[in-house]
Amino acid sequence: MLSDLFRNNRAWAASRLSEDAHYFDRLSAIQRPEYLWIGCSDSRVPANVITGLEPGEVFVHRNVANLVHPSDLNLLSVLEYAIETLEVRHVIVCGHYGCGGIRAAADGERHGVIDHWLQPVREVAEENAAELTGLEDGEARLDRLCELSVRAQVNRLARTPTMISARKAGRKVNIHGWIYGLRDGLLSDLRCK
């Protein structure tokens, strides 16, 4: 099975070179994406593929349920590098319907160490309990929780020292909250402000 991955890679590289003999020369020379994507680790939500972007066009950070933890040094390092060094212009927090992390946070069961990671989702659910319990369909509740969690992550991201410093320095960096539909393959802007 692993040999298939190498074979696929060779075929992909060869097709790139057949389309453009200088593809890898350009790709290896500079990294200047306009976008930082903060998305879920879910293998069904690959940023480049669903946005139609090529390698080098989007800088990506992924974690379970696309969360912005103030103590996540990995995320904060990616954010700082993207803003300070790569000078991205757009930071996109993208969640997705059918997220297993959101489902685990909402099901009331114990899942181990991931429970600590998912605590911010539980907090979002508690803060929005009236709206969520007003939805009779369980899947509709989970979908809405996905959206509400993206909004909360956008708000958290806006309050990070890196984003505050960027605004003070006059950098034009926009934060967006998006949701992806596994059932239809479409992205939607949640219009987070």
C-alpha positions as CSV (number, residue, x, y, z in Angstrom):
1,M,0.0,0.0,0.0
2,L,2.7,2.5,0.9
3,S,4.4,1.8,-2.5
4,D,1.2,3.1,-4.1
5,L,1.8,6.5,-2.5
6,F,5.3,6.7,-4.0
7,R,4.0,5.6,-7.4
8,N,1.2,8.2,-7.2
9,N,3.8,10.9,-6.2
10,R,6.0,10.1,-9.2
11,A,3.0,10.2,-11.5
12,W,1.9,13.6,-10.0
13,A,5.4,15.1,-10.3
14,A,5.8,13.8,-13.9
15,S,2.4,15.3,-14.9
16,R,3.4,18.7,-13.3
17,L,6.6,18.7,-15.3
18,S,4.9,17.7,-18.5
19,E,2.6,20.7,-18.1
20,D,5.3,23.1,-17.0
21,A,9.0,22.2,-17.1
22,H,9.8,24.9,-14.5
23,Y,7.0,24.1,-12.1
24,F,9.2,22.8,-9.3
25,D,11.9,25.5,-9.9
26,R,9.3,28.2,-9.2
27,L,7.7,26.3,-6.4
28,S,11.0,25.8,-4.5
29,A,12.2,29.4,-5.1
30,I,9.7,31.3,-2.9
31,Q,6.7,30.9,-0.6
32,R,4.3,33.9,-0.7
33,P,0.8,32.6,-0.1
34,E,-1.9,35.2,0.4
35,Y,-3.9,32.8,2.7
36,L,-3.4,31.1,6.0
37,W,-5.9,28.2,6.4
38,I,-6.7,27.0,9.9
39,G,-8.8,23.9,9.4
40,C,-9.7,20.6,10.8
41,S,-7.4,17.6,10.7
42,D,-10.2,15.6,9.0
43,S,-8.8,14.0,5.9
44,R,-11.9,14.8,3.9
45,V,-11.2,18.6,4.1
46,P,-7.9,19.3,2.2
47,A,-7.5,23.0,1.9
48,N,-5.7,23.0,-1.5
49,V,-8.2,20.6,-3.1
50,I,-11.4,22.2,-2.0
51,T,-10.3,25.7,-2.9
52,G,-8.7,24.8,-6.2
53,L,-5.3,26.2,-5.1
54,E,-1.9,24.9,-6.0
55,P,0.9,24.1,-3.6
56,G,2.5,27.3,-2.4
57,E,-0.8,29.3,-2.6
58,V,-2.1,28.5,0.9
59,F,-0.2,28.1,4.2
60,V,-2.0,25.5,6.2
61,H,-2.5,24.6,9.9
62,R,-4.8,21.8,10.9
63,N,-6.0,20.4,14.2
64,V,-9.0,18.5,15.5
65,A,-12.1,20.7,15.2
66,N,-10.1,23.7,13.8
67,L,-9.6,25.3,17.3
68,V,-7.7,28.3,18.3
69,H,-6.3,27.6,21.8
70,P,-4.4,30.5,23.4
71,S,-1.9,28.0,24.7
72,D,-1.4,26.1,21.4
73,L,2.2,27.1,20.6
74,N,2.1,25.3,17.3
75,L,-0.9,27.3,16.0
76,L,0.5,30.6,17.4
77,S,3.9,29.9,15.7
78,V,2.2,29.2,12.4
79,L,0.1,32.4,12.8
80,E,3.1,34.5,13.6
81,Y,5.2,33.2,10.8
82,A,2.3,33.6,8.3
83,I,1.7,37.2,9.4
84,E,5.2,38.4,10.1
85,T,7.3,36.5,7.5
86,L,4.9,35.4,4.7
87,E,2.8,38.5,5.0
88,V,-0.5,36.7,4.3
89,R,-3.5,38.9,3.7
90,H,-6.3,36.5,4.7
91,V,-6.6,34.1,7.6
92,I,-9.4,31.6,7.1
93,V,-10.8,29.5,9.9
94,C,-12.6,26.7,8.2
95,G,-14.8,24.2,10.0
96,H,-16.9,21.5,8.4
97,Y,-20.3,19.9,8.9
98,G,-20.0,16.3,10.1
99,C,-17.0,17.1,12.2
100,G,-16.1,14.2,14.5
101,G,-14.5,16.6,17.0
102,I,-17.6,18.6,17.3
103,R,-19.7,15.5,17.7
104,A,-17.3,14.2,20.4
105,A,-17.5,17.4,22.3
106,A,-21.3,17.4,22.3
107,D,-22.1,13.7,23.0
108,G,-21.4,13.9,26.7
109,E,-19.2,10.8,26.6
110,R,-15.5,10.5,27.8
111,H,-13.0,10.2,24.9
112,G,-9.7,10.6,26.8
113,V,-7.2,13.3,26.3
114,I,-9.1,14.8,23.4
115,D,-11.7,15.9,25.9
116,H,-9.3,18.6,27.2
117,W,-8.6,19.8,23.6
118,L,-12.4,20.0,22.8
119,Q,-13.4,22.0,25.9
120,P,-13.7,25.2,24.0
121,V,-16.4,23.6,21.9
122,R,-18.3,22.6,25.0
123,E,-18.1,26.2,26.2
124,V,-19.5,27.4,22.9
125,A,-22.4,24.9,23.3
126,E,-23.1,26.1,26.8
127,E,-23.1,29.7,25.8
128,N,-25.5,29.0,23.0
129,A,-27.6,26.3,24.8
130,A,-31.0,28.1,24.2
131,E,-30.5,28.3,20.4
132,L,-29.1,24.8,20.1
133,T,-31.8,23.1,22.2
134,G,-34.4,25.0,20.1
135,L,-33.3,22.9,17.1
136,E,-35.2,19.6,17.2
137,D,-33.0,17.7,14.7
138,G,-29.8,16.3,16.3
139,E,-27.8,16.8,13.0
140,A,-29.0,20.3,12.7
141,R,-27.8,21.0,16.2
142,L,-24.4,19.6,15.4
143,D,-24.2,21.6,12.2
144,R,-25.1,24.8,14.0
145,L,-22.5,24.0,16.7
146,C,-19.9,23.7,14.0
147,E,-20.8,27.2,12.7
148,L,-20.9,28.7,16.2
149,S,-17.5,27.2,17.0
150,V,-16.0,28.7,13.9
151,R,-17.3,32.1,14.9
152,A,-15.8,31.6,18.4
153,Q,-12.4,30.7,16.9
154,V,-12.5,33.7,14.7
155,N,-13.1,35.9,17.7
156,R,-10.3,34.2,19.6
157,L,-7.9,34.6,16.7
158,A,-8.7,38.3,16.5
159,R,-7.6,38.7,20.1
160,T,-4.2,37.0,19.8
161,P,-1.2,39.2,20.4
162,T,0.0,38.5,16.8
163,M,-3.2,39.8,15.3
164,I,-3.4,42.8,17.6
165,S,0.2,43.7,16.7
166,A,-0.5,43.4,13.0
167,R,-3.4,45.8,13.3
168,K,-1.3,48.3,15.3
169,A,1.4,48.1,12.6
170,G,-1.2,48.9,10.0
171,R,-1.1,45.5,8.3
172,K,-4.2,44.6,6.2
173,V,-5.0,41.1,7.4
174,N,-8.5,39.9,7.2
175,I,-10.0,37.0,9.2
176,H,-12.7,34.9,7.7
177,G,-14.9,32.2,9.2
178,W,-16.0,29.5,6.7
179,I,-17.8,26.2,6.8
180,Y,-17.4,23.3,4.4
181,G,-20.2,20.9,3.5
182,L,-19.0,17.3,3.2
183,R,-22.3,16.4,1.5
184,D,-22.1,18.9,-1.3
185,G,-18.4,20.0,-1.4
186,L,-19.3,23.7,-1.0
187,L,-17.7,26.3,1.1
188,S,-19.9,29.0,2.8
189,D,-18.8,32.3,4.3
190,L,-20.2,32.7,7.8
191,R,-19.6,36.4,7.6
192,C,-17.8,36.6,10.9
193,K,-17.0,40.2,12.0
